[in-house]
């Protein structure tokens, strides 16, 4: 076994040629020179104790590496071969590696063969390895070499050739301590940010509740309404009246789905709306798998399914219920499938007033209570749709309600958009932090640290280790050590 440290690039590491310089005491090499990637110990179901931890990929949250659940063999009832792992192993999800599923085991257990246990050693700290596997350079390499279109995997040979930046072990510990501290702050920031979408939804529902109680436009009416008429549902201003949906809509029906041979993804015919084109914000998203029917089918077989710009649509099969959209003016005529109902407003009833009311959670809950649930699925009949109770104000107040809802929702959506920007910023900051760490810029170097090259030689000298046999590594800035 050769003990020299060559200055030529490691095999499979050409993608790192443009990386900034690293400290002299560090090494640029491949994962296989330090870690036995792909080396596993198998266990058959008959060998696994009933109380043993059995880990599946679905138990690890993508990107965050949070453990979502911990199940035993008895709870999981696995029937397939597993990989054994020990406490301290770094567990790497090789299936669809872009999901970035990495975990450090805090106890012994067994995992799906789609998870590769990586054992740290005297040359590499387990948390240093964990952070490297989440670094953008490693992720970019994995994306470029994974095989399989639908279910890409990182193969053993490609895994052994993956890039690795190795720092002195004492510096690894300092880097890990700093990263742990910084990522703990990042995690707390993310937890706070993740509250925002739920708060936005709650705020929207509070606005709808205020709108359909009459509170939202109380100032518009110039004085608070003190006298209410009891409706049996909730109180509304005395100028308003309770109606059933059939009284405010001139047409309520559901669609029809033609045979598959009548449908096409080619933009040649009449657009056909499916449930997944409906949204929870009142708009229609026809960019999702746009489907069309030919003109003959539209004219002869889908008369009941025709909808026009301004019609209000709601899904009547769920869960979830409460997807509502207004038909836009992109096309003069559309069709809908059998899981969607049409609400066509009468004169002096605004379509946007109806659509907002159908988005109101109390309306959705009323529909659910009236529906018959079968095997966890809700089906709203046309009778339920027609009987939906709706409080109706004068047309001018409807306009004001719609105006204020749209104004407030726009502000809430802006808040949600800022949340998305902040989340992406957190992602970029995390990767920037990792990049700084693996450039040697996150913590100071200590000249007394044992250089990574010496660590590697010691690792190769270990009788139980097979790393580095016949493989040369590259020291970025220093020559031999």
Buried (B, 14 or more C-beta within 10 A) or exposed (E): EEEEBBEEBBBBBEBBEEBEEBBBBBBBBBBBBBBBBBEBEEBEBEEBEEEBBBBBBEBBBEBBBEBEEEBBBEEBEBEEBBBBBEEBBBBBBBBBBEEBBBBBBEEEBBBBEBBBBBBBBEBBBBBBBBBBBBBBBBBEBBEEBBEEEEEBBBBBEBBBBBBBBBBBBBBBBBBBEBBEEBBEEBBEBBEEBEEBBEEBBEBBBEBBBBBBBBBBBBEBBEEEBEEBEEEEEEBBBEEBBBBEBBBBBEEBBBBBBBEEEBBBEEEEBBBBBBBEBBBEBBBBEBEEEBBBBBEEBBEEBBEEBBBEBBBBBBBBBBEEBBBBBBBEEEBEBBBBBBBBBBBBBEEEBBBBBBBBBBBBBBBBEBBBEBBEEEEEEBBBBEEBBBBBBBBBBEEEBBBBBBEBBEEBBEEBEEBBEEBEEBBEEBEEBBBEBBBBBBBBEBBEBEEEBBBBBBBBBBBBEEEEBEBBEEBBBBBBEBEEB
